[in-house]
Amino acid sequence: MGDLKCETPTEVLDVLGRVCPYPLVLTKKQLSKMGEGTLLKVLCDAPASAEDSIPKFAEKNKFGFDSIKVGEHWELYIKK
């Protein structure tokens, strides 16, 4: 799928300060509005969401997924 971190995201979703399950719920909601082939960048500081629930959701739906930890938060990239 390539390195999603190098692509320009179609949308950016900031869920910083939100705790589970809100990062996943808001990510699903945003992706449902986006078209095929678009890239969502999610800013998340909830470890359970960034390392578990959101990556599993992306994998289950066969979306491209990439992430990077930046200081105290993660940048998650999901290609629909």
N, C-alpha and C positions, 0 to 999 in steps of 0.2 A: 504493500500500500504506500510505501515511501515514508518519509519523515514528516509527519503531520505538523510538528512544531515549527517547521520552516515555511508552512503555507499561511497565507493570510486568512484569518477566520471570517466567516460570513457574519456571525453574531458572537457577542461576548456576554456571558451570564455571570454575574457576581453574586455568589452565595456565601461570601465571607461573613463569619459570625453566626451562621445558621447551623443548627445541630440536626443530626439524623431524626427523622427521615427527610427533612426539607430539601437538602441539596439534591437528592435523587428525584424527589417529586417535582421540583422546579426544573431540573434538567429534562425530565421526561416531557413536561408541559412545553418547554421551549422547543425541543426537538420535534414535537408533534406539529408545530407550526412551520417547520422548515422543510424545504424541498430536498429531493434526492440529490446526492452529490455535494451538499453544503457542509460546512465545517463549523462546529460550535466549540468555542473556547470557554471553559468553566473555571472560574477562580474559586477555590474551595480551601478552607482551613479545618475541615472536620476529617480527621484521619480515617474513621470508619467508612465515610462516603468516598473519599479520594482513593483509598487503597482497596476497598472491598465492593461496596454496593454499586457504585457507578461503573467501574470496570466490568463487573459481572453483567450488569444490564447491557453494556455495549457489546460484550461478547455474545450474549444470548440473542441479541438482535442482529448479529453479524455486522455491526458498525465498526469502522476503523477506530482504533483507540491508541492514544499516546499520552504520556504525562511526564511532567518534570516538577521537582520540588524546588521552590524558590523561597529561601528563608523559612518562614513559618507557614507558608501555604503552598498549595499545588496549583499548577496550570494543567487542566485536563483538556485534551483535544479529542473530539468525537466527530468522525466523518460519517454522515448518514448515507 
